[in-house]
Amino acid sequence: MCAQTDNARFAGWHDRRDPTHVAFYRAAALLWIARRHRWHCEIPAMDIALLHKAR
């Protein structure tokens, strides 16, 4: 998975200026959150992350 680390490129992203977006997370952070809460984390594509509770 590719992470966006180039701030010059990130500055032009529409999502960064969109007031409905609260935060951006790296895959590692989402995986950590899932482990912390005993959730399942699936990242099927670079811009999609699914977190859900275990049944």
mmJSON file of the N, C-alpha and C atoms, coordinates in Angstrom:
{"data_MODEL":{"atom_site":{
"group_PDB":["ATOM","ATOM","ATOM","ATOM","ATOM","ATOM","ATOM","ATOM","ATOM","ATOM","ATOM","ATOM","ATOM","ATOM","ATOM","ATOM","ATOM","ATOM","ATOM","ATOM","ATOM","ATOM","ATOM","ATOM","ATOM","ATOM","ATOM","ATOM","ATOM","ATOM","ATOM","ATOM","ATOM","ATOM","ATOM","ATOM","ATOM","ATOM","ATOM","ATOM","ATOM","ATOM","ATOM","ATOM","ATOM","ATOM","ATOM","ATOM","ATOM","ATOM","ATOM","ATOM","ATOM","ATOM","ATOM","ATOM","ATOM","ATOM","ATOM","ATOM","ATOM","ATOM","ATOM","ATOM","ATOM","ATOM","ATOM","ATOM","ATOM","ATOM","ATOM","ATOM","ATOM","ATOM","ATOM","ATOM","ATOM","ATOM","ATOM","ATOM","ATOM","ATOM","ATOM","ATOM","ATOM","ATOM","ATOM","ATOM","ATOM","ATOM","ATOM","ATOM","ATOM","ATOM","ATOM","ATOM","ATOM","ATOM","ATOM","ATOM","ATOM","ATOM","ATOM","ATOM","ATOM","ATOM","ATOM","ATOM","ATOM","ATOM","ATOM","ATOM","ATOM","ATOM","ATOM","ATOM","ATOM","ATOM","ATOM","ATOM","ATOM","ATOM","ATOM","ATOM","ATOM","ATOM","ATOM","ATOM","ATOM","ATOM","ATOM","ATOM","ATOM","ATOM","ATOM","ATOM","ATOM","ATOM","ATOM","ATOM","ATOM","ATOM","ATOM","ATOM","ATOM","ATOM","ATOM","ATOM","ATOM","ATOM","ATOM","ATOM","ATOM","ATOM","ATOM","ATOM","ATOM","ATOM","ATOM","ATOM","ATOM","ATOM","ATOM","ATOM","ATOM"],
"id":[1,2,3,4,5,6,7,8,9,10,11,12,13,14,15,16,17,18,19,20,21,22,23,24,25,26,27,28,29,30,31,32,33,34,35,36,37,38,39,40,41,42,43,44,45,46,47,48,49,50,51,52,53,54,55,56,57,58,59,60,61,62,63,64,65,66,67,68,69,70,71,72,73,74,75,76,77,78,79,80,81,82,83,84,85,86,87,88,89,90,91,92,93,94,95,96,97,98,99,100,101,102,103,104,105,106,107,108,109,110,111,112,113,114,115,116,117,118,119,120,121,122,123,124,125,126,127,128,129,130,131,132,133,134,135,136,137,138,139,140,141,142,143,144,145,146,147,148,149,150,151,152,153,154,155,156,157,158,159,160,161,162,163,164,165],
"type_symbol":["N","C","C","N","C","C","N","C","C","N","C","C","N","C","C","N","C","C","N","C","C","N","C","C","N","C","C","N","C","C","N","C","C","N","C","C","N","C","C","N","C","C","N","C","C","N","C","C","N","C","C","N","C","C","N","C","C","N","C","C","N","C","C","N","C","C","N","C","C","N","C","C","N","C","C","N","C","C","N","C","C","N","C","C","N","C","C","N","C","C","N","C","C","N","C","C","N","C","C","N","C","C","N","C","C","N","C","C","N","C","C","N","C","C","N","C","C","N","C","C","N","C","C","N","C","C","N","C","C","N","C","C","N","C","C","N","C","C","N","C","C","N","C","C","N","C","C","N","C","C","N","C","C","N","C","C","N","C","C","N","C","C","N","C","C"],
"label_atom_id":["N","CA","C","N","CA","C","N","CA","C","N","CA","C","N","CA","C","N","CA","C","N","CA","C","N","CA","C","N","CA","C","N","CA","C","N","CA","C","N","CA","C","N","CA","C","N","CA","C","N","CA","C","N","CA","C","N","CA","C","N","CA","C","N","CA","C","N","CA","C","N","CA","C","N","CA","C","N","CA","C","N","CA","C","N","CA","C","N","CA","C","N","CA","C","N","CA","C","N","CA","C","N","CA","C","N","CA","C","N","CA","C","N","CA","C","N","CA","C","N","CA","C","N","CA","C","N","CA","C","N","CA","C","N","CA","C","N","CA","C","N","CA","C","N","CA","C","N","CA","C","N","CA","C","N","CA","C","N","CA","C","N","CA","C","N","CA","C","N","CA","C","N","CA","C","N","CA","C","N","CA","C","N","CA","C","N","CA","C","N","CA","C"],
"label_alt_id":[null,null,null,null,null,null,null,null,null,null,null,null,null,null,null,null,null,null,null,null,null,null,null,null,null,null,null,null,null,null,null,null,null,null,null,null,null,null,null,null,null,null,null,null,null,null,null,null,null,null,null,null,null,null,null,null,null,null,null,null,null,null,null,null,null,null,null,null,null,null,null,null,null,null,null,null,null,null,null,null,null,null,null,null,null,null,null,null,null,null,null,null,null,null,null,null,null,null,null,null,null,null,null,null,null,null,null,null,null,null,null,null,null,null,null,null,null,null,null,null,null,null,null,null,null,null,null,null,null,null,null,null,null,null,null,null,null,null,null,null,null,null,null,null,null,null,null,null,null,null,null,null,null,null,null,null,null,null,null,null,null,null,null,null,null],
"label_comp_id":["MET","MET","MET","CYS","CYS","CYS","ALA","ALA","ALA","GLN","GLN","GLN","THR","THR","THR","ASP","ASP","ASP","ASN","ASN","ASN","ALA","ALA","ALA","ARG","ARG","ARG","PHE","PHE","PHE","ALA","ALA","ALA","GLY","GLY","GLY","TRP","TRP","TRP","HIS","HIS","HIS","ASP","ASP","ASP","ARG","ARG","ARG","ARG","ARG","ARG","ASP","ASP","ASP","PRO","PRO","PRO","THR","THR","THR","HIS","HIS","HIS","VAL","VAL","VAL","ALA","ALA","ALA","PHE","PHE","PHE","TYR","TYR","TYR","ARG","ARG","ARG","ALA","ALA","ALA","ALA","ALA","ALA","ALA","ALA","ALA","LEU","LEU","LEU","LEU","LEU","LEU","TRP","TRP","TRP","ILE","ILE","ILE","ALA","ALA","ALA","ARG","ARG","ARG","ARG","ARG","ARG","HIS","HIS","HIS","ARG","ARG","ARG","TRP","TRP","TRP","HIS","HIS","HIS","CYS","CYS","CYS","GLU","GLU","GLU","ILE","ILE","ILE","PRO","PRO","PRO","ALA","ALA","ALA","MET","MET","MET","ASP","ASP","ASP","ILE","ILE","ILE","ALA","ALA","ALA","LEU","LEU","LEU","LEU","LEU","LEU","HIS","HIS","HIS","LYS","LYS","LYS","ALA","ALA","ALA","ARG","ARG","ARG"],
"label_asym_id":["A","A","A","A","A","A","A","A","A","A","A","A","A","A","A","A","A","A","A","A","A","A","A","A","A","A","A","A","A","A","A","A","A","A","A","A","A","A","A","A","A","A","A","A","A","A","A","A","A","A","A","A","A","A","A","A","A","A","A","A","A","A","A","A","A","A","A","A","A","A","A","A","A","A","A","A","A","A","A","A","A","A","A","A","A","A","A","A","A","A","A","A","A","A","A","A","A","A","A","A","A","A","A","A","A","A","A","A","A","A","A","A","A","A","A","A","A","A","A","A","A","A","A","A","A","A","A","A","A","A","A","A","A","A","A","A","A","A","A","A","A","A","A","A","A","A","A","A","A","A","A","A","A","A","A","A","A","A","A","A","A","A","A","A","A"],
"label_entity_id":["1","1","1","1","1","1","1","1","1","1","1","1","1","1","1","1","1","1","1","1","1","1","1","1","1","1","1","1","1","1","1","1","1","1","1","1","1","1","1","1","1","1","1","1","1","1","1","1","1","1","1","1","1","1","1","1","1","1","1","1","1","1","1","1","1","1","1","1","1","1","1","1","1","1","1","1","1","1","1","1","1","1","1","1","1","1","1","1","1","1","1","1","1","1","1","1","1","1","1","1","1","1","1","1","1","1","1","1","1","1","1","1","1","1","1","1","1","1","1","1","1","1","1","1","1","1","1","1","1","1","1","1","1","1","1","1","1","1","1","1","1","1","1","1","1","1","1","1","1","1","1","1","1","1","1","1","1","1","1","1","1","1","1","1","1"],
"label_seq_id":[1,1,1,2,2,2,3,3,3,4,4,4,5,5,5,6,6,6,7,7,7,8,8,8,9,9,9,10,10,10,11,11,11,12,12,12,13,13,13,14,14,14,15,15,15,16,16,16,17,17,17,18,18,18,19,19,19,20,20,20,21,21,21,22,22,22,23,23,23,24,24,24,25,25,25,26,26,26,27,27,27,28,28,28,29,29,29,30,30,30,31,31,31,32,32,32,33,33,33,34,34,34,35,35,35,36,36,36,37,37,37,38,38,38,39,39,39,40,40,40,41,41,41,42,42,42,43,43,43,44,44,44,45,45,45,46,46,46,47,47,47,48,48,48,49,49,49,50,50,50,51,51,51,52,52,52,53,53,53,54,54,54,55,55,55],
"pdbx_PDB_ins_code":[null,null,null,null,null,null,null,null,null,null,null,null,null,null,null,null,null,null,null,null,null,null,null,null,null,null,null,null,null,null,null,null,null,null,null,null,null,null,null,null,null,null,null,null,null,null,null,null,null,null,null,null,null,null,null,null,null,null,null,null,null,null,null,null,null,null,null,null,null,null,null,null,null,null,null,null,null,null,null,null,null,null,null,null,null,null,null,null,null,null,null,null,null,null,null,null,null,null,null,null,null,null,null,null,null,null,null,null,null,null,null,null,null,null,null,null,null,null,null,null,null,null,null,null,null,null,null,null,null,null,null,null,null,null,null,null,null,null,null,null,null,null,null,null,null,null,null,null,null,null,null,null,null,null,null,null,null,null,null,null,null,null,null,null,null],
"Cartn_x":[0.851,0.0,0.896,0.544,1.333,0.778,1.623,1.184,1.524,0.686,0.944,1.776,3.027,3.921,4.477,4.198,4.7,3.732,4.073,3.169,2.817,3.727,3.438,2.301,2.288,1.214,-0.071,0.027,-1.137,-1.874,-1.163,-1.768,-2.823,-2.717,-3.668,-4.859,-4.917,-6.021,-7.318,-8.385,-9.699,-10.152,-9.944,-10.411,-9.816,-8.627,-7.99,-8.749,-9.364,-10.1,-11.591,-12.033,-13.449,-13.794,-14.711,-15.022,-15.715,-16.183,-16.826,-15.815,-14.546,-13.504,-12.867,-12.895,-12.389,-10.919,-10.53,-9.163,-8.769,-7.49,-6.94,-6.121,-6.192,-5.478,-4.598,-3.444,-2.584,-3.09,-2.761,-3.17,-2.691,-1.473,-0.93,-1.765,-2.244,-3.064,-4.41,-5.017,-6.293,-6.139,-5.06,-4.805,-4.601,-3.908,-3.691,-5.028,-5.873,-7.187,-8.007,-7.985,-8.747,-8.246,-6.941,-6.396,-6.782,-6.694,-6.988,-8.425,-9.354,-10.765,-11.269,-10.329,-10.654,-11.658,-11.417,-12.221,-11.469,-12.15,-11.524,-11.304,-10.129,-9.824,-9.472,-10.181,-9.92,-9.661,-8.586,-8.24,-8.179,-9.336,-9.394,-8.784,-8.63,-8.03,-7.36,-6.533,-5.757,-6.627,-7.806,-8.64,-9.891,-9.859,-11.021,-10.545,-11.162,-10.87,-12.199,-12.331,-13.545,-13.172,-13.789,-13.584,-14.913,-14.902,-16.146,-15.849,-16.836,-16.712,-16.769,-16.081,-16.16,-17.543,-18.018,-19.348,-19.282],
"Cartn_y":[-1.173,0.0,1.235,2.189,3.406,4.489,5.111,6.194,7.537,8.518,9.858,10.597,10.85,11.549,12.834,13.126,14.318,15.471,16.359,17.444,18.376,18.576,19.45,18.874,17.573,16.933,16.909,16.678,16.595,17.924,19.023,20.35,20.594,19.956,20.166,19.227,18.306,17.348,18.051,17.752,18.321,17.897,16.62,16.104,16.859,17.377,18.104,19.392,20.005,21.258,21.024,19.788,19.457,19.452,20.318,20.405,19.165,18.263,17.047,15.985,16.156,15.2,15.66,14.799,15.156,14.777,13.607,13.134,12.164,11.993,10.999,10.034,8.751,7.74,6.905,6.542,5.589,4.183,3.238,1.848,1.341,1.668,1.204,1.71,2.947,3.501,2.782,2.504,1.791,0.383,-0.282,-1.627,-1.58,-0.567,-0.417,-0.194,0.695,0.959,-0.331,-1.081,-2.334,-3.316,-3.469,-4.378,-3.912,-2.62,-2.043,-2.328,-2.33,-2.529,-3.931,-4.797,-6.173,-6.191,-5.317,-5.243,-5.921,-6.11,-6.624,-5.438,-5.34,-4.266,-4.889,-4.472,-4.934,-3.695,-3.738,-2.63,-3.186,-3.21,-3.823,-2.975,-1.684,-0.792,0.363,1.111,2.161,3.213,3.472,4.52,3.987,2.703,2.08,1.275,1.523,0.74,0.385,-0.873,-1.358,-1.862,-1.31,-1.758,-2.244,-3.436,-3.941,-4.82,-4.864,-5.645,-7.139,-7.91,-9.361,-9.821,-10.88,-11.388,-12.306],
"Cartn_z":[0.0,0.0,0.0,-0.795,-0.94,-0.028,0.728,1.613,0.98,1.169,0.661,1.691,1.355,2.285,1.692,0.428,-0.228,0.044,0.96,1.351,0.208,-0.741,-1.876,-2.713,-2.945,-3.702,-2.873,-1.592,-0.712,-0.633,-0.717,-0.597,-1.669,-2.819,-3.895,-3.884,-2.948,-2.904,-2.537,-3.273,-2.96,-1.567,-1.209,0.084,1.258,1.085,2.188,2.507,1.496,1.693,1.939,1.84,1.999,3.49,3.941,5.373,5.934,5.062,5.567,5.962,5.581,5.957,7.268,8.236,9.557,9.721,9.19,9.38,8.278,8.103,7.208,8.059,7.757,8.526,7.61,8.096,7.396,7.717,6.859,7.068,8.424,8.799,10.083,11.253,11.168,12.245,12.324,11.17,11.164,11.722,11.372,11.902,13.413,13.906,15.349,16.06,15.518,16.111,16.163,15.075,15.028,16.089,16.208,17.233,18.63,18.861,20.181,20.613,19.66,19.976,19.631,19.243,18.841,17.686,16.706,15.502,14.372,13.276,12.066,11.133,10.536,9.6,8.26,7.239,5.881,5.027,4.249,3.371,1.946,1.26,-0.063,-1.181,-0.967,-1.954,-1.208,-1.919,-1.266,-0.579,-1.079,-0.489,0.199,0.554,1.215,2.42,3.561,4.759,5.422,5.789,6.439,7.831,8.848,10.221,10.75,11.341,11.921,13.118,14.008,15.232,14.899,15.723,15.58,16.013,15.4,15.757,16.939],
"occupancy":[1.0,1.0,1.0,1.0,1.0,1.0,1.0,1.0,1.0,1.0,1.0,1.0,1.0,1.0,1.0,1.0,1.0,1.0,1.0,1.0,1.0,1.0,1.0,1.0,1.0,1.0,1.0,1.0,1.0,1.0,1.0,1.0,1.0,1.0,1.0,1.0,1.0,1.0,1.0,1.0,1.0,1.0,1.0,1.0,1.0,1.0,1.0,1.0,1.0,1.0,1.0,1.0,1.0,1.0,1.0,1.0,1.0,1.0,1.0,1.0,1.0,1.0,1.0,1.0,1.0,1.0,1.0,1.0,1.0,1.0,1.0,1.0,1.0,1.0,1.0,1.0,1.0,1.0,1.0,1.0,1.0,1.0,1.0,1.0,1.0,1.0,1.0,1.0,1.0,1.0,1.0,1.0,1.0,1.0,1.0,1.0,1.0,1.0,1.0,1.0,1.0,1.0,1.0,1.0,1.0,1.0,1.0,1.0,1.0,1.0,1.0,1.0,1.0,1.0,1.0,1.0,1.0,1.0,1.0,1.0,1.0,1.0,1.0,1.0,1.0,1.0,1.0,1.0,1.0,1.0,1.0,1.0,1.0,1.0,1.0,1.0,1.0,1.0,1.0,1.0,1.0,1.0,1.0,1.0,1.0,1.0,1.0,1.0,1.0,1.0,1.0,1.0,1.0,1.0,1.0,1.0,1.0,1.0,1.0,1.0,1.0,1.0,1.0,1.0,1.0],
"B_iso_or_equiv":[0.0,0.0,0.0,0.0,0.0,0.0,0.0,0.0,0.0,0.0,0.0,0.0,0.0,0.0,0.0,0.0,0.0,0.0,0.0,0.0,0.0,0.0,0.0,0.0,0.0,0.0,0.0,0.0,0.0,0.0,0.0,0.0,0.0,0.0,0.0,0.0,0.0,0.0,0.0,0.0,0.0,0.0,0.0,0.0,0.0,0.0,0.0,0.0,0.0,0.0,0.0,0.0,0.0,0.0,0.0,0.0,0.0,0.0,0.0,0.0,0.0,0.0,0.0,0.0,0.0,0.0,0.0,0.0,0.0,0.0,0.0,0.0,0.0,0.0,0.0,0.0,0.0,0.0,0.0,0.0,0.0,0.0,0.0,0.0,0.0,0.0,0.0,0.0,0.0,0.0,0.0,0.0,0.0,0.0,0.0,0.0,0.0,0.0,0.0,0.0,0.0,0.0,0.0,0.0,0.0,0.0,0.0,0.0,0.0,0.0,0.0,0.0,0.0,0.0,0.0,0.0,0.0,0.0,0.0,0.0,0.0,0.0,0.0,0.0,0.0,0.0,0.0,0.0,0.0,0.0,0.0,0.0,0.0,0.0,0.0,0.0,0.0,0.0,0.0,0.0,0.0,0.0,0.0,0.0,0.0,0.0,0.0,0.0,0.0,0.0,0.0,0.0,0.0,0.0,0.0,0.0,0.0,0.0,0.0,0.0,0.0,0.0,0.0,0.0,0.0],
"pdbx_formal_charge":[null,null,null,null,null,null,null,null,null,null,null,null,null,null,null,null,null,null,null,null,null,null,null,null,null,null,null,null,null,null,null,null,null,null,null,null,null,null,null,null,null,null,null,null,null,null,null,null,null,null,null,null,null,null,null,null,null,null,null,null,null,null,null,null,null,null,null,null,null,null,null,null,null,null,null,null,null,null,null,null,null,null,null,null,null,null,null,null,null,null,null,null,null,null,null,null,null,null,null,null,null,null,null,null,null,null,null,null,null,null,null,null,null,null,null,null,null,null,null,null,null,null,null,null,null,null,null,null,null,null,null,null,null,null,null,null,null,null,null,null,null,null,null,null,null,null,null,null,null,null,null,null,null,null,null,null,null,null,null,null,null,null,null,null,null],
"auth_seq_id":[1,1,1,2,2,2,3,3,3,4,4,4,5,5,5,6,6,6,7,7,7,8,8,8,9,9,9,10,10,10,11,11,11,12,12,12,13,13,13,14,14,14,15,15,15,16,16,16,17,17,17,18,18,18,19,19,19,20,20,20,21,21,21,22,22,22,23,23,23,24,24,24,25,25,25,26,26,26,27,27,27,28,28,28,29,29,29,30,30,30,31,31,31,32,32,32,33,33,33,34,34,34,35,35,35,36,36,36,37,37,37,38,38,38,39,39,39,40,40,40,41,41,41,42,42,42,43,43,43,44,44,44,45,45,45,46,46,46,47,47,47,48,48,48,49,49,49,50,50,50,51,51,51,52,52,52,53,53,53,54,54,54,55,55,55],
"auth_comp_id":["MET","MET","MET","CYS","CYS","CYS","ALA","ALA","ALA","GLN","GLN","GLN","THR","THR","THR","ASP","ASP","ASP","ASN","ASN","ASN","ALA","ALA","ALA","ARG","ARG","ARG","PHE","PHE","PHE","ALA","ALA","ALA","GLY","GLY","GLY","TRP","TRP","TRP","HIS","HIS","HIS","ASP","ASP","ASP","ARG","ARG","ARG","ARG","ARG","ARG","ASP","ASP","ASP","PRO","PRO","PRO","THR","THR","THR","HIS","HIS","HIS","VAL","VAL","VAL","ALA","ALA","ALA","PHE","PHE","PHE","TYR","TYR","TYR","ARG","ARG","ARG","ALA","ALA","ALA","ALA","ALA","ALA","ALA","ALA","ALA","LEU","LEU","LEU","LEU","LEU","LEU","TRP","TRP","TRP","ILE","ILE","ILE","ALA","ALA","ALA","ARG","ARG","ARG","ARG","ARG","ARG","HIS","HIS","HIS","ARG","ARG","ARG","TRP","TRP","TRP","HIS","HIS","HIS","CYS","CYS","CYS","GLU","GLU","GLU","ILE","ILE","ILE","PRO","PRO","PRO","ALA","ALA","ALA","MET","MET","MET","ASP","ASP","ASP","ILE","ILE","ILE","ALA","ALA","ALA","LEU","LEU","LEU","LEU","LEU","LEU","HIS","HIS","HIS","LYS","LYS","LYS","ALA","ALA","ALA","ARG","ARG","ARG"],
"auth_asym_id":["A","A","A","A","A","A","A","A","A","A","A","A","A","A","A","A","A","A","A","A","A","A","A","A","A","A","A","A","A","A","A","A","A","A","A","A","A","A","A","A","A","A","A","A","A","A","A","A","A","A","A","A","A","A","A","A","A","A","A","A","A","A","A","A","A","A","A","A","A","A","A","A","A","A","A","A","A","A","A","A","A","A","A","A","A","A","A","A","A","A","A","A","A","A","A","A","A","A","A","A","A","A","A","A","A","A","A","A","A","A","A","A","A","A","A","A","A","A","A","A","A","A","A","A","A","A","A","A","A","A","A","A","A","A","A","A","A","A","A","A","A","A","A","A","A","A","A","A","A","A","A","A","A","A","A","A","A","A","A","A","A","A","A","A","A"],
"auth_atom_id":["N","CA","C","N","CA","C","N","CA","C","N","CA","C","N","CA","C","N","CA","C","N","CA","C","N","CA","C","N","CA","C","N","CA","C","N","CA","C","N","CA","C","N","CA","C","N","CA","C","N","CA","C","N","CA","C","N","CA","C","N","CA","C","N","CA","C","N","CA","C","N","CA","C","N","CA","C","N","CA","C","N","CA","C","N","CA","C","N","CA","C","N","CA","C","N","CA","C","N","CA","C","N","CA","C","N","CA","C","N","CA","C","N","CA","C","N","CA","C","N","CA","C","N","CA","C","N","CA","C","N","CA","C","N","CA","C","N","CA","C","N","CA","C","N","CA","C","N","CA","C","N","CA","C","N","CA","C","N","CA","C","N","CA","C","N","CA","C","N","CA","C","N","CA","C","N","CA","C","N","CA","C","N","CA","C","N","CA","C","N","CA","C"],
"pdbx_PDB_model_num":[1,1,1,1,1,1,1,1,1,1,1,1,1,1,1,1,1,1,1,1,1,1,1,1,1,1,1,1,1,1,1,1,1,1,1,1,1,1,1,1,1,1,1,1,1,1,1,1,1,1,1,1,1,1,1,1,1,1,1,1,1,1,1,1,1,1,1,1,1,1,1,1,1,1,1,1,1,1,1,1,1,1,1,1,1,1,1,1,1,1,1,1,1,1,1,1,1,1,1,1,1,1,1,1,1,1,1,1,1,1,1,1,1,1,1,1,1,1,1,1,1,1,1,1,1,1,1,1,1,1,1,1,1,1,1,1,1,1,1,1,1,1,1,1,1,1,1,1,1,1,1,1,1,1,1,1,1,1,1,1,1,1,1,1,1]
}}}
